[in-house]
Amino acid sequence: MRNSSVILPYIMGYVGAYASGDSMAAADTLTNIGTPFVQISAASTSPVLKDRSVYPYFMRVVSPDNIQAQVMLDVAVKLNASYIQIVYDKTIAYARAFVQAIEDAVKSNYAKVCIAQKIAITPVNEVSEYKWIKDELRKKSAARLVIVAYPAEIAKLTDAILPEFTQ
């Protein structure tokens, strides 16, 4: 019930926005207030947020997508996996951006790694509805490493495909 000019001097920063798009919107709002406010996010991973000219007070506690992609590919190289597959949730902006970050990293720094295929999924309710992915993965059986981008559905996915792969 207070006027914003009364509480503004007591605001030190903003903790929040889970998604990168929400962090960008919050940063725009906080910048337009006129007083510099530190903004911290535990989950916003877009590399765009590192632009200090646009987001001078934004800080994150998680690595951006491009760094996460490089780490994943470093692991692939250590495991001698030169041929990989990616399964990702096409309905989630983060997953699509992460796949793009992997593709960009492969093009620029990982000549020994090839993306055999990308399998786009849509979240479903039943484990049985993911069984088709097993057949897709087998089409590129030389690709022994699978990166799953966006883990929300990982339990259902593994429940659907692992029993047949381990038999």
C-alpha positions in Angstrom: 0.0 0.0 0.0 3.0 2.3 -0.3 4.1 4.5 -3.1 7.1 3.1 -4.9 9.2 6.2 -4.2 8.8 5.5 -0.5 10.2 1.9 -0.7 12.7 2.4 -3.5 15.5 3.5 -1.2 15.2 0.2 0.7 15.6 -2.1 -2.3 19.2 -3.4 -2.7 18.7 -5.8 -5.5 16.5 -8.5 -7.1 16.9 -12.2 -6.6 15.0 -14.2 -9.1 13.8 -14.9 -12.5 14.4 -18.5 -13.3 14.2 -18.3 -17.0 16.5 -16.1 -19.2 13.6 -14.3 -20.9 12.2 -13.4 -17.5 15.6 -12.2 -16.3 15.9 -10.0 -19.4 12.5 -8.5 -18.8 13.3 -7.9 -15.1 16.6 -6.3 -16.1 14.8 -3.9 -18.4 12.4 -2.9 -15.7 15.1 -2.5 -13.1 17.2 -0.4 -15.5 14.2 1.9 -16.3 13.7 2.6 -12.6 16.8 4.8 -12.7 18.6 3.4 -9.7 21.1 0.6 -10.3 19.8 -2.7 -8.8 21.9 -5.9 -8.7 20.0 -8.8 -10.2 20.9 -12.4 -9.4 19.6 -15.5 -11.1 20.2 -19.1 -10.2 19.0 -20.5 -13.5 19.1 -18.0 -16.4 21.7 -19.4 -18.8 21.4 -17.3 -22.0 24.8 -16.0 -23.1 23.0 -12.8 -24.1 22.8 -11.8 -20.5 26.6 -11.4 -20.3 26.4 -8.2 -22.4 27.3 -5.6 -19.8 26.2 -2.7 -22.0 22.6 -4.1 -21.9 22.6 -5.9 -18.5 25.2 -4.1 -16.4 23.9 -5.4 -13.0 23.0 -8.9 -13.9 24.8 -11.8 -12.2 24.3 -15.5 -12.4 25.3 -18.5 -10.3 25.0 -21.0 -13.2 27.2 -21.2 -16.3 25.7 -19.9 -19.5 24.6 -22.3 -22.2 27.8 -22.0 -24.3 30.0 -22.9 -21.4 27.8 -25.8 -20.4 27.9 -27.0 -24.1 31.7 -26.9 -24.0 31.9 -28.9 -20.8 29.5 -31.5 -22.3 31.7 -31.8 -25.4 34.9 -31.9 -23.3 33.4 -34.9 -21.5 32.5 -36.5 -24.9 36.1 -36.0 -26.1 37.5 -37.5 -22.9 35.2 -40.5 -23.4 36.4 -40.9 -27.0 32.9 -40.3 -28.2 33.4 -38.6 -31.6 29.9 -39.4 -32.7 27.0 -38.2 -30.5 23.2 -37.9 -30.4 21.1 -35.3 -28.7 17.6 -35.8 -27.3 15.9 -32.6 -26.4 12.5 -31.2 -25.4 11.5 -29.0 -28.4 8.8 -27.2 -26.3 11.4 -25.7 -24.0 13.3 -22.6 -25.1 16.3 -23.5 -22.9 16.6 -26.9 -24.5 16.5 -25.5 -28.0 19.1 -22.8 -27.0 21.3 -25.5 -25.4 21.2 -27.7 -28.5 22.2 -24.6 -30.6 25.1 -23.9 -28.2 26.3 -27.5 -28.7 26.1 -27.2 -32.5 28.0 -23.8 -32.4 30.7 -25.3 -30.1 31.1 -28.3 -32.4 31.5 -26.1 -35.4 34.1 -23.8 -33.8 36.1 -26.0 -31.4 35.3 -29.7 -31.7 36.4 -30.9 -35.1 36.6 -34.5 -33.8 33.0 -34.5 -32.6 30.0 -35.1 -35.0 26.4 -34.8 -34.1 24.9 -37.9 -35.6 21.3 -36.7 -35.0 19.1 -34.6 -32.9 15.9 -36.1 -31.6 13.2 -33.6 -30.7 10.6 -34.8 -28.2 7.4 -33.4 -26.7 6.7 -34.2 -23.1 4.1 -37.0 -22.7 2.4 -38.6 -19.7 3.2 -42.2 -20.2 6.6 -44.0 -20.2 5.4 -46.2 -23.1 5.0 -43.1 -25.3 8.8 -42.7 -25.3 9.7 -46.2 -26.6 10.0 -44.9 -30.2 13.1 -43.0 -29.1 14.9 -46.3 -28.7 14.4 -47.1 -32.4 15.6 -43.6 -33.4 18.8 -44.0 -31.2 19.5 -47.4 -32.8 19.5 -45.8 -36.3 22.8 -44.2 -35.4 24.1 -47.0 -33.2 27.8 -45.9 -33.8 26.9 -42.9 -31.7 27.5 -44.3 -28.2 27.0 -41.1 -26.3 23.6 -39.4 -25.9 23.2 -35.9 -24.5 19.7 -35.2 -23.1 18.9 -31.5 -23.1 16.3 -30.6 -20.5 16.1 -33.2 -17.9 12.5 -32.9 -16.8 11.5 -36.0 -18.8 14.7 -37.9 -18.2 13.2 -40.4 -15.7 10.4 -41.4 -18.2 12.8 -41.5 -21.1 15.3 -43.8 -19.3 12.5 -46.0 -18.0 11.2 -46.3 -21.6 14.5 -47.1 -23.3 17.1 -48.6 -20.9 15.5 -52.0 -20.2 15.8 -52.9 -23.8 19.3 -51.5 -24.2 20.6 -53.4 -21.2 19.2 -56.8 -22.2 
